């Protein structure tokens, strides 16, 4: 999914196969193709959905699938309206960011790519709006019925978890340095960012964040939840997609996180019992000279052991290496390590009030397979499974009761 857009755009440029002919007559284009109760699906909407699904390289009978999806969307929106649910512009924007984030793009970039392929912004917006409305409808209608007991979690753990899958999250981050005498001002800025939306968060990241991700609007790649420290995991799992966390103090800085998307894979990632990492300290902070030195070191090393050769002849304090339990790792280091695989490097952090650059390398993680499934993850799996079951049954009920007429 993350690379589908680049592939699709390449195919679009190479061939005209994705193009769907729009009837010359505006009357026929915007005339009814399907009626769902009192709601109308126009031929234009159907053509646009077909075009979008082909762009997504969706398998199956695309015209039939497009029609079925649009029928379901009309039923979902009707059900939402009956409960007084109408997604706000901010919720729709967050949903668009969430969907685009699966391709590691911003909503603006995603829309631009769709429009190049002939899919209108309104088509994508309607698609997301129906999904957001349905999610809230299912939660409002069935959420209060779902109570996951400790005994249910125990039983799921005994059989390897609720679904056998692992959860990964797509986040954006902002780190605000706190200088002496600016504590109140920085806290006020953090609160303003917290009350903003995804677009405001990205703008604030570019303007204020001290993290290297600032240039990308704070966006970072997918991170398995099991890689996060227990403290950060609790913060992230408490968010809904599109929601911004409360300010969190992380080693002298104030951090905020925006959850862009949550994804569950079929293979469960075990909880790790300990993490081994090395930190090589380079004088000069984020100066050009220090960053150039970090690049030279990165070119010389493949494993943490190689750093001993780099530090040879220097004071022992320039190289720190150790193995720690997740809750013993400093929060800022833990967050960076969560983004890395063994042998990968981060130069996002500094020490000594910004005067020392941290060349951080993940040596490896050791896993406790006996506790590979967290209780929080199992509870989330069970809740999602039940909501999905309720949603599927409810949608089928709406279909059975609906009057659907195709042209």
N, C-alpha and C positions, 0 to 999 in steps of 0.2 A: 504493500500500500504506500509505503513512504517514497518509493521511487516510481510509482505508476505515472505520476503527472509528467515527469521528464520524458518517459517513454511515449506516453500518449501524445505529447506535443511534437515529438520527433516524427511520430507516425502521421500526425496531422499535416506537418510540413511536407512530408514525402508523398503523401497520397491524398486524394479527396474522398477516401472511402468513408470518412466519418460524417460527411455532409448529408443532411436529410433535406430533400427538396421541400420548400415551403410553398404552398399553393399561391399562385399569382393573385388570386382574389382574396382580399382581406376578409370578405364576408365568409368564405369557406374556411379560411384559416382560423378565424375566431368563432366559428359556428360550433355548436355542440357536437362532441364525439361520443360522450358518455354522460348519462344522467344518474346521479346517486341520490335517491330521495328527491329533494328539491334543489340539490346542488348540481352545477354543470361543470364538466371537464371539457375544455375546448380542444379542437384539433391542434391548435398552436401549442397548448400545454403538453399534449401527448407527443407531438413532434420534438419539443424541447427535452422532455424526459427521455425519449429514445436516444436523442443525440448525447445527452449527459451520460446515460448508462453505457453507450458505446465508447464514449471517451474513457470511462472508468474500466473498460474492457470487462464488463460484467458477463459471465457465461450464461448460456441459455437462450430462450426465445425472447429477444430484447423487446419487440413491440408488445408481446403479451405481458411480459414482466412490467413494462412501463405502465400499461393500462391497469394492471393489478395494484401496483404501488400507488398510483394516483387515486384509485378507488379507496384503498386503505387510508390514504392521507385525508380524503374528504370525511370518512367515517371518524377518523381520529380527531379532526378539528371540530366536528359536530359534538362528539362526546366531551371534548374540552370545554366547548361553549356552554354545554348544559351544566357544567360545574362552575361556570364563571371564570374559567381559566383562559387567559389570553396573554401569550408571552410578550413581555416588554421588548422594546428595541434593544435594550442592553442585554437581555437574555438571548435574543436572537443573534446579536453580534458575538456574544460569548460562545454560542453554539457553532457559529461559522468559524470562529477561531479554533474551537476544539476540533472540528472536522478537518480544517486545513492543517492543523498541527499534526495530524496523522501522516501527512506528506511532508512534515517538517517545513511548512510554509506558513506565512501569515495569511490572514483572510484576504488581505489586499492582493497579495501575490497569487493566491489561489483563484480569486475572481478574475484577475487579469489573464491567467492561463485559460480559464474556462471561456472567457469572452473571445480570446483568440481563436478558439475552436468553435465559436458560434453559439455558445450556451449563455443565455442572458443572466445577469446578476439576479434578477427577480426569480428566475427558475431555481437557482441554488438557494436563494433566500426562502422561497416557499417550501422547498425540500427540508431545510433545516428547521423552519418554523413548525412544520407538522411534527417533526421528531421531538422538538423541545416541548411542544404542547402535550404530546402523548406521554412523554416521560413524566411530566408533572401530573397529568391526569391519572396515570397508573399509581403514582406515589400517593396522591390524595385519596384515591378510591380504595386502594388495597394496603397501602403502607401501614395504617393503624392496626391492621389485622395480623401483621407479621411480628411475632415475638420470638426471638431466638433464645432458647434456654441454654444454661450452662451444660446440662446433660446432653443436649443435641450437639453442642460443640464437642463434648467429650467423645460422643459416638463417632462423629465425623473424623476427629483426630485418630481414633482407633483404627479407622479404615483408610487412613492416608489423606484425609481432607475432604472437603465437600465436593470438589470437582476435579482435583488433581492438577489444577492450573495455577499459574503464578501471576501476580499483578505487577504491572509496571506503570509508571506515571510519566507524563510529559509536563514539565514545569517551566516557569520563568522565574528568575530570581533578581532581587535588588539588594545590594549591600551598601548601607549608608555609613561612612566613617563618622565617628563621634569625636570631635576635637574638644579639648578642654574649654569650657565656657559656652559650648554650643549644644549642650545636652537637650535643653527644652526646645530649641529651634529644630534640631534633628528629629526629635520625637513628634513635633507638630507636623513636619514634612511627612514622616512615616504614616501618620494618621490620615493625612490628605490623600496619600497614595492608596492607602487601604480602602478609602471610600470611592476610589475611581473605578474605571472599568478596564478591560483588557487593553484597549487602545491607549488609555491614560497610563497604564502600568508600563507599557513598552516605551512610551515617550519619556516617562520618569526614569526608566532604566538607562536610556541613552544619555539623559542629562545629568543624573545624580549618582548612578551606581559605580562603585569602585571595582566591581568584578569584570574580568575580561569579556564576559557575555554582554556587557553594556552595549557594544556595537551592534549586536543582534537583537536589541530590545529586551535583553535579559533572558532570551530563550536558550535552553539547554536541551540536549538530546534525551531520549528515553532512558529512564533509570529504573531498574528493578526495585520494588519496595523493600525487598530483603536486603539490598545493599545499604539502605539508609540506616543511620543510627536510630536507636529506639526513640530518642527525643524528637528527631526530625520526622520519623515515621508517624508519630502520633499527630504532629502538626499537619502533615500532608494528607493523611487518611481522614482527617476531620473536615476536609474541604470538599465541595462539589466542583465539578468542572466549571471554570469561569469565575470561581470565587478566589478572593485574595485573603491570605492569612493575616492574623494579627501580627504586629511587629514582634520579632523574636531577637533577643540579645545573643549575639554570636561572637564571642571573643573580642569584645571592644567595639563591635559594629552592630548596627540594627539591620536585621534582615527581614525581608518580606518575600513571600512565595505566591505565585499565581499557578493554580492547577489548571492546565489546559486540556488534558485528556487522561483517561484511565483505560488501560487495555489489559485484558486477561489472555494469557497464552495457554496452550494445552499442556505444556511441560512445567511442572512446579519447580521453582528454584528454592533449594533448601536455605534455611536460616544459617548464617555463618557464625561460628563460635568465636573466631579470632581473626584479626586482620594484621598482616605484616606489611609495613611500609618503611620507606627511607626518606629522610628530608635532608637535602644538601643546601646549605645556606650560602647565598651569594651576596656580597656587599653591594650597595648601590640601589636597592629597592627596584623600582620599575624603570630605571634609567635605561637609555639605549645600550650603554656598555654592559649593564647587568643582564639585560635580556639577550644581548648578543652572546655573552658568556654562557647563559642557559642553553641557547641554541647549539653552541659548540659542545657542551656537555651531553646534550641529548643525542647528538650525532655519534658520540663515542660509546654510549652505553646501551646495552640490550636488556640487562637484568640489574637488580639491586646490587649484586656482588661487584659489578663493574664500577660502582661508585667508590669502592675502596681505593681503586687505582687513581681515580680523579682526585680524591682527598688526600692522597699520600703526600707526606711532608708538610701538611697543614695542621693547625691546631685540631684536636679531637672534637672540639665543639662545632666544627663546620659540618659534620655528618652525624645525623641521628638515625638510628635504625632500631626497630623493636617490633614485638608482637603484642597486641593488646586486644582485650575484649571490646566489643562494639561500644559499650557504655563508658569505656575508659578513653576513647579517642576524642580529642578536642573537636568541638562541633564543626568548626570551619574546615578542619582537615577531613572529618568524616564525610562532609558533604562533597568535597572534591574527590575523595576516594570512591564514593558511590558512583561517580561518573566514569571510573577507570576500570579497565581490565588489567590483569597481571602484565607488568612490563611497560604500561603506559604512564605518561608523565603529565603533571599539571604545573603551571607556573602562575596560577591565579592568586596565590597568597603571598603576603609579606609579614614580616615581624619587625620588632624594634621601631614601632611607630612609622612603618613604611620604609625604613632604611635598609632592610634586608629582604632579598627575594628568596622565597622558598621554592626550591626545585624538588617537587614531591613526586615520588614514584611508588606505585603499588607493587609490592613483591608478590603477594598472593593472599588468598583467603582460605581458612580452614573451616569446614562445614561440620555441623553437628546434625548428622542425618537422623538421629533419634528424635530431634525436635524440629524437623524440616518444615513443619507447617505451623504458622503462628495462629493463635486463637483469633486475633483480629481479622486475619485473612480468611479463616474458615467462616467466621460470622458474616463477613461481607459476601462470601460465596453463597452461603445459605440464603441470605436476604435477596441477592440478585436472582438466584434460581427460582425462588418463590414468586418474586415480582414478575419474572419472565413467564412463568406458568400462568399466573393470573392474567397478564397482558395478552397472551396468546388466546386464552379461552374467551376473554372479553371481546377481543377483536373478531373472533369467529362468531360470537353471538350477535355483534353488530352487523356482520355480513349476512347472517341468516335472516335478520329482521329487515334488512334494507331492500329497497326497490332499485334495482340496477338495470338500466336500459342502455344497450350499446347501439350506436347508429348502424 
